[in-house]
Every structure is written in structure tokens, then in C-alpha cells.
Amino acid sequence: MVKKSVFAPVIRPGTVVEFMQGDHPQLAWVLEESSGRLRLLTITKREMKLPAARILPWTGPTHNEDANRQEIQDFLNEHQDRRGAIQAGLDVMELWALAQGEMESAPLNWFADLLFDDPGPDELAALGRAMLSAKTHFKFRPPDFEIWPAEKVEQRLREKTEEKEREAVTSAGQTLLQELWAAYSQGRKPQPPDLDRELAGAIEGLLRHAIASTLDETGTKVWQAISKGLPDTPHLPLLLAQTWGVLPHHHNHLLDEAGYVWGDSWPESFLSEIEAIEADFFNEAAEESSLDLISIDAPTTRDIDDAFHIEADGDGFALSIALARPDAHWRFGSPLDRAVADRATSLYLPEGTAHMLPERFGTGLYSLLAGERRPVLIALFRLDARGELLSVTPRLTWATIRANVSYEAADRAIAEEADPMLVLAHRLAKERIDRRIESGACVIRKPEPVVTVTGQGAQAVVDITLKEPCPLAELVISEFMILANSGLALWARDHGVPLLHRTQDIALPQEAAGIFTEPAEILRSVKLLLPPALETAPKRHAALAVPAYAPITSPLRRYTDFINMSQVSSQLLTGQPRLDTEALDHLAIQLGTRIRAVSAVQRFWPRYWKLVYLARHRKSLHPAVLVEDTGPMATLAMPQYQINVRAPRKLLGDKLYPGQRFQVSFSRIDPLTNEIRLAEVFED
């Protein structure tokens, strides 16, 4: 309901009026009125002209128009005092509570009748002033006041509180950030102002959002305000937070940018679902395979995805590969599933591991630990004497792995011919890689630096050693995994099961085929390749030289493999895949974006620690190999660190050729900005 206003004041000389100046009502005396325009004398003794339409809808009283200036001033002061005293005694919130729900809008007189028996000009003016100041509850639309509904008032109060908080953060944040930057620039301890916990927490939260690039529109404005005047330095929010001490030295900002929670605390929100899955696991009674299965992994590996058994099949081979099935009791579409999909992959970083799945599953219940009964998919691959694939037969079962064998132990057993099954496995692996190279495979083998970090924060110590290669055992596992991923992709294609494929459908020149170990050869080969795409259509993977490749061998570690495992399992259980091609195409787009974001942490954070190590040893000489000398800058590879650096050609000498060896030292290395500057270069 809306009560119509009938405001039509008669304004003549001697009338006390009010008008808005800035955001406040201003008291004035009408000296003269002519054709809708007024000449006024304000309470501040200023004469001014104003249209009558600007007058607020409360006027009076009217005094003697012949009053002199002093009398006018006395009258205005008297009314100002009276109106102030009346306004101080008004409870506008009580008025709103009385009016809310009764009317949508009403003139001032209607509200005054709720509070006063016989309101006069001063009571009306005091009430009008009070209602103007209550912007969270009333909206002035001359000549009436709109009455905000309760939900709107709640919103306005919340906005007002947030605005006050933003103002406080902006004011305190400017002072704090200036001090933090000064301390960082001068290499001293900061002396931040005393802040209450809530305000400090708000500024810390702003810094964390700025580091993670997750500031909303409001946060961006506040950040721009508090950082005004500071230099446009890369990673400024991170440097300020570390200087303040709210984040440690060597904080992994890439995790923040990816929105990836480190450690195993994140599953705590999903305990009921985890416990329900565990109950399903222990309550399932299923047939168990009698195959003699072993796995080969690093001694420290706890998330074991695969195991195998191999035996001769006439002149050929019968290879059974068992893959973990964390999807066996999974609830797809559940909150836990969405959280795991968002993690996308496990991260293996120098300071530790963060698993995609809750550790109760990924390193526990579904990991193929020796002596533990586990649900598995076993794929039987029959191959001829040359390692050519003849058939693929997958099935679902449970199995108990006989042994988790380390790479070192498996390598010795093959070299010494101490284990016939491992020797046979290596023979098949050799045939498989030979066939792939014949088909154009590009195989890159390079040293694998192991980066270890001990301690935390400023006390962190980084070390780099080269992993001791186990070429015989590593060949077995790499070829068996390629065979499993490509063989099951072909099986799925033939049975109409859509999967997520890694495709690289490009033509490679003949010289791209082979095994490459020298840094210059490796760079030349890599430049011929394109990154694989994530697609649902089975296509060739050129570098692997296989007609189709759908990753499925690491379902404990990668969500693509997890989904592919569920697709194959569903087909075997029900005769239909869980997702059709359209649904899988949609998932591929979402998952591809998420994988790129999380994988950036895996690509770049180990490099950060390598640069931390090199910065500490920058004056020492390090071996390097020239891999490219086109243009004004040459590229040097440092194989023991798997890092490439750029150097001006003039620094290297006149005669350059790929493979040329040097010793280099550095003048500056900034791990955070990836800045590397060579100091000296000596030819070996």
C-alpha cells in the first residue's frame, strides 16, 4: 500500500525551510519568493538563491518577514537547537518496525502521527532529518519516504558493515603495506602497527587472495587502494605476506594459484562418505584371482596402481596387468567426487606428496600393497614373439599381490637372470620398444635429478642428486604401462566404450624416431612434437607410436585414469559405459582446464627449488652443454639439473656447435621470478 503525499507548502518571506546541501539538511530563512525561486539566508549567514522545488517537505514556522538579520539568526539558532534535541530523542528503528509491512511509502506527516500527538514544524523537521540519516531503513523519494522491507534492510546493514570494514582495512592496510615494503627493501625486520585480530585477519585474507589471484571486484578495489604507491613488483603480495610473517619463506604460491590444498586434511569434510565407502569395501565378498602378481616401484611408493604376471604363450607372451580400482565403491557426483575431480592429480614435490585421493584410499584401502586383498581390473594381453599385440581381454576381480619389488631389486634380478618371470618381462619390453621405434616412436632418456628439501621456511635446505638409473626394470614398467593404456584404448574403441584419450595426431619426420640421450638431440626432437590433447575420439599418439592411448594405469593418482577405469568397469559390469560420449566430451573440457592449472605446480615448483639450490652455489662452476645457437642468444642445457639457460652468444666465443661443453657460474638467480644471469662461461 502506498499513501499519496499532498505536500504543497505555501512559502513566503519569513518562513523557516530546509534543503539538502551535500548529504545533510541545511536550515534557512526565506528572504524573498518570486515565481518559484527563493532568496534564502542560511544558518551559516550566507545568502543564496534556490528553486522552491529544492525545499524539503517540511516547512515552517513562519515569522515576521520584517525581522532584522540578528533576529533571523536567533530564530534559526533556536529552531536548530530544538530540532537537534528532538532528533536525539527519536528511535527511528522503532518507527521502522511500526511502519514496516503496513506501507510501501508515505509522506512525513503519516510517520509523525505514529510518534507525536500534535507534531509541529520542529517535530516534523527533526523526524525528517532522522529518517534521512537512516538510509539502511528508509529511502527518501521527495516528497515521500519509502520503507525498506526487512530483507532489504538486512542487505543494507550488511553492506554498511562491509563498507566500514573495507574502510578500516584500507586505512590500516595502507600504513601496514608501506612499512612491510620498506622493511623488505631495506632488509630489516618490519615494525607493523598494532592491529586488532579481526582487522589483521582481514588484511591477511586480502593478501592471500591477491597471491592466489582470487580477488573479487571489491577485493581488487581495496587491494589497489592499499597498495597504491608501491612498485609493480612481481609477486608483491607474496613478498609482503612473507615479510609480515603470515606466510613462511619458500611458500608455494603455485598451490594457492591452483586452489590446491596440500596434505591430507582436506578429506575431513567428507568423513561420512569415506566411511560408507570403507563399509562397502569390507562387506563385498568376491572371487579372487590366483595369478602370481608383483609390482615394481620405488621403495618409498605407497600409492601402488599396477602389478603384473607374465608367462610364455607358445612363441609369444601372455601378459596380465592388474590395475587398482578405486572406483569400485565410488559415489560419482558426490561432494567427495567433486573434490577429487578438482584436485585432478597427485602432486609429487621436493617437500613431499599431496595425493589426489584421501590417503585412506590412495595409499591404503585401494593401493596394491603386497599381501592385501584388493579389487582390480586384470587385462590379459596376448602378444606374438615380436611383441605385436594379438588380443586384449579385461575382467574385474579381486587379487592379492605377492610382492612389491623395488626398481633396484628388479634390475638386479633381470641382470643376473635370477627371476625367470622378470627376465621374460624384460624380453617382451625390448620387443615392444623395438616395434614402437620401427613405427616412429620418439623415446627420450635423460638424467633424473632428485630434489630433496629438509626443514621448513627460512631453515629449508635443498639438495640435488642424480637418481641411480635402473634401465632394465624401468624399461619393463614403461613399456607395460604404454601397452596397457594403448591396448585398453583399442579394446574400448572396438566395444564402443568412450574414454578420455591423450592424442598427438601429427606427422613426424623419419629422423624423429629413435632413442635420444644427448641434450642437443633431445631439444631438436622435442621441438618437432606438439603437446598431447585430451579428447574422447581415439587417435594416434605420434611420439609413442601407438594408434590410440587412453591413460588408465594410474587411477590412484590421476582423475583421467580414474574416469577411464570407471568407464571400462561399468562396461564389464553392466554392458554399458557409465558416461556416453557427449557427457565425456563435456567432462574433458572441464577436466582439461583443471589439469593444466594443477600440473603447472608439478612443472614449475621443482624448478623453483632447483634455482634455490643454484642460487646458493651460483659462484661455483657447473657443467653445461650448448643445445642451440640460433639468434643473438644461445641455449645451454644443464642435464644434471634438467634446466636450460640462455646466454649471449658473444659470451660463449666465436665457434659454436651443438654438444659443445662449458662450465658456467651465475651472477644472479631469483627463484621466484625465474631470473637467471650468467657471470662466467668457460669452454671445457
SULWO-V288421 format. One record per residue. N is the residue number from 0. RES is the residue in one letter. BURIAL is b if it has 24 or more other C-alpha atoms within 12 Angstrom, else e. Layout:
BEGIN
n res burial
N RES BURIAL
N RES BURIAL
END
This chain:
BEGIN
n res burial
0 M e
1 V e
2 K e
3 K e
4 S e
5 V e
6 F e
7 A e
8 P e
9 V e
10 I b
11 R b
12 P b
13 G b
14 T b
15 V b
16 V b
17 E b
18 F b
19 M e
20 Q e
21 G e
22 D e
23 H e
24 P b
25 Q b
26 L b
27 A b
28 W b
29 V b
30 L b
31 E b
32 E e
33 S e
34 S e
35 G e
36 R e
37 L b
38 R b
39 L b
40 L b
41 T b
42 I b
43 T e
44 K e
45 R e
46 E e
47 M e
48 K b
49 L b
50 P e
51 A b
52 A e
53 R e
54 I b
55 L b
56 P b
57 W b
58 T b
59 G b
60 P b
61 T b
62 H b
63 N e
64 E e
65 D e
66 A e
67 N e
68 R b
69 Q e
70 E e
71 I b
72 Q b
73 D e
74 F b
75 L b
76 N e
77 E e
78 H b
79 Q b
80 D e
81 R e
82 R b
83 G b
84 A e
85 I b
86 Q b
87 A e
88 G e
89 L b
90 D e
91 V b
92 M e
93 E e
94 L b
95 W b
96 A e
97 L e
98 A b
99 Q b
100 G e
101 E e
102 M b
103 E b
104 S b
105 A b
106 P b
107 L b
108 N b
109 W b
110 F b
111 A b
112 D e
113 L e
114 L b
115 F e
116 D e
117 D e
118 P e
119 G b
120 P b
121 D b
122 E b
123 L b
124 A b
125 A b
126 L b
127 G b
128 R b
129 A b
130 M b
131 L b
132 S e
133 A b
134 K b
135 T b
136 H b
137 F b
138 K b
139 F b
140 R e
141 P b
142 P b
143 D b
144 F b
145 E b
146 I b
147 W b
148 P b
149 A e
150 E e
151 K e
152 V b
153 E e
154 Q e
155 R e
156 L e
157 R e
158 E e
159 K e
160 T e
161 E e
162 E e
163 K e
164 E b
165 R b
166 E b
167 A b
168 V b
169 T b
170 S b
171 A b
172 G b
173 Q b
174 T b
175 L b
176 L b
177 Q b
178 E b
179 L b
180 W b
181 A b
182 A e
183 Y b
184 S e
185 Q e
186 G e
187 R e
188 K e
189 P b
190 Q e
191 P b
192 P e
193 D e
194 L e
195 D e
196 R e
197 E e
198 L b
199 A b
200 G e
201 A b
202 I b
203 E b
204 G b
205 L b
206 L b
207 R b
208 H b
209 A b
210 I b
211 A b
212 S b
213 T e
214 L e
215 D e
216 E e
217 T e
218 G b
219 T e
220 K e
221 V b
222 W b
223 Q b
224 A b
225 I b
226 S b
227 K e
228 G e
229 L b
230 P e
231 D e
232 T e
233 P e
234 H b
235 L b
236 P b
237 L b
238 L b
239 L b
240 A b
241 Q b
242 T b
243 W b
244 G b
245 V e
246 L b
247 P e
248 H b
249 H b
250 H b
251 N b
252 H b
253 L b
254 L b
255 D b
256 E b
257 A b
258 G b
259 Y b
260 V b
261 W b
262 G e
263 D b
264 S e
265 W e
266 P b
267 E e
268 S e
269 F b
270 L e
271 S e
272 E e
273 I b
274 E e
275 A e
276 I b
277 E b
278 A e
279 D e
280 F b
281 F e
282 N e
283 E e
284 A e
285 A e
286 E e
287 E e
288 S b
289 S e
290 L b
291 D b
292 L b
293 I b
294 S b
295 I b
296 D b
297 A b
298 P e
299 T e
300 T b
301 R b
302 D b
303 I b
304 D b
305 D b
306 A b
307 F b
308 H b
309 I b
310 E b
311 A b
312 D e
313 G e
314 D e
315 G b
316 F b
317 A b
318 L b
319 S b
320 I b
321 A b
322 L b
323 A b
324 R b
325 P b
326 D b
327 A b
328 H b
329 W b
330 R e
331 F e
332 G e
333 S e
334 P e
335 L b
336 D b
337 R e
338 A b
339 V b
340 A b
341 D b
342 R b
343 A b
344 T b
345 S b
346 L b
347 Y b
348 L b
349 P b
350 E b
351 G e
352 T b
353 A b
354 H b
355 M b
356 L b
357 P b
358 E b
359 R b
360 F b
361 G b
362 T b
363 G b
364 L b
365 Y b
366 S b
367 L b
368 L b
369 A b
370 G e
371 E e
372 R b
373 R b
374 P b
375 V b
376 L b
377 I b
378 A b
379 L b
380 F b
381 R b
382 L b
383 D e
384 A e
385 R e
386 G b
387 E b
388 L b
389 L e
390 S b
391 V b
392 T b
393 P b
394 R b
395 L b
396 T b
397 W b
398 A b
399 T b
400 I b
401 R b
402 A b
403 N b
404 V b
405 S b
406 Y b
407 E e
408 A b
409 A b
410 D b
411 R e
412 A b
413 I b
414 A e
415 E e
416 E e
417 A e
418 D e
419 P e
420 M b
421 L b
422 V b
423 L b
424 A b
425 H b
426 R b
427 L b
428 A b
429 K b
430 E b
431 R b
432 I b
433 D b
434 R b
435 R b
436 I b
437 E b
438 S b
439 G b
440 A b
441 C b
442 V b
443 I b
444 R b
445 K b
446 P b
447 E e
448 P b
449 V b
450 V b
451 T b
452 V b
453 T e
454 G e
455 Q e
456 G e
457 A e
458 Q e
459 A e
460 V e
461 V b
462 D b
463 I b
464 T e
465 L e
466 K e
467 E e
468 P e
469 C b
470 P b
471 L b
472 A b
473 E b
474 L b
475 V b
476 I b
477 S b
478 E b
479 F b
480 M b
481 I b
482 L b
483 A b
484 N b
485 S b
486 G b
487 L b
488 A b
489 L b
490 W b
491 A b
492 R b
493 D e
494 H e
495 G e
496 V b
497 P b
498 L b
499 L b
500 H b
501 R b
502 T b
503 Q b
504 D b
505 I e
506 A e
507 L b
508 P e
509 Q e
510 E e
511 A b
512 A b
513 G b
514 I b
515 F e
516 T e
517 E b
518 P b
519 A b
520 E b
521 I b
522 L b
523 R b
524 S b
525 V e
526 K e
527 L e
528 L b
529 L e
530 P e
531 P b
532 A b
533 L b
534 E b
535 T b
536 A b
537 P b
538 K b
539 R b
540 H b
541 A b
542 A b
543 L b
544 A b
545 V b
546 P b
547 A b
548 Y b
549 A b
550 P b
551 I b
552 T b
553 S b
554 P b
555 L b
556 R b
557 R b
558 Y b
559 T b
560 D b
561 F b
562 I b
563 N b
564 M b
565 S b
566 Q b
567 V b
568 S b
569 S b
570 Q b
571 L b
572 L e
573 T e
574 G e
575 Q e
576 P b
577 R b
578 L b
579 D e
580 T e
581 E e
582 A e
583 L b
584 D e
585 H e
586 L b
587 A b
588 I e
589 Q e
590 L b
591 G b
592 T e
593 R b
594 I b
595 R b
596 A b
597 V b
598 S b
599 A b
600 V b
601 Q b
602 R e
603 F b
604 W b
605 P b
606 R b
607 Y b
608 W b
609 K b
610 L b
611 V b
612 Y b
613 L b
614 A b
615 R e
616 H e
617 R b
618 K e
619 S e
620 L e
621 H b
622 P b
623 A b
624 V b
625 L b
626 V b
627 E b
628 D b
629 T e
630 G e
631 P e
632 M e
633 A b
634 T b
635 L b
636 A b
637 M b
638 P b
639 Q b
640 Y b
641 Q b
642 I b
643 N b
644 V b
645 R b
646 A b
647 P b
648 R e
649 K e
650 L b
651 L b
652 G e
653 D e
654 K e
655 L b
656 Y e
657 P b
658 G b
659 Q b
660 R b
661 F b
662 Q b
663 V b
664 S b
665 F b
666 S e
667 R e
668 I b
669 D b
670 P b
671 L b
672 T e
673 N b
674 E e
675 I b
676 R b
677 L b
678 A e
679 E b
680 V b
681 F e
682 E e
683 D e
END
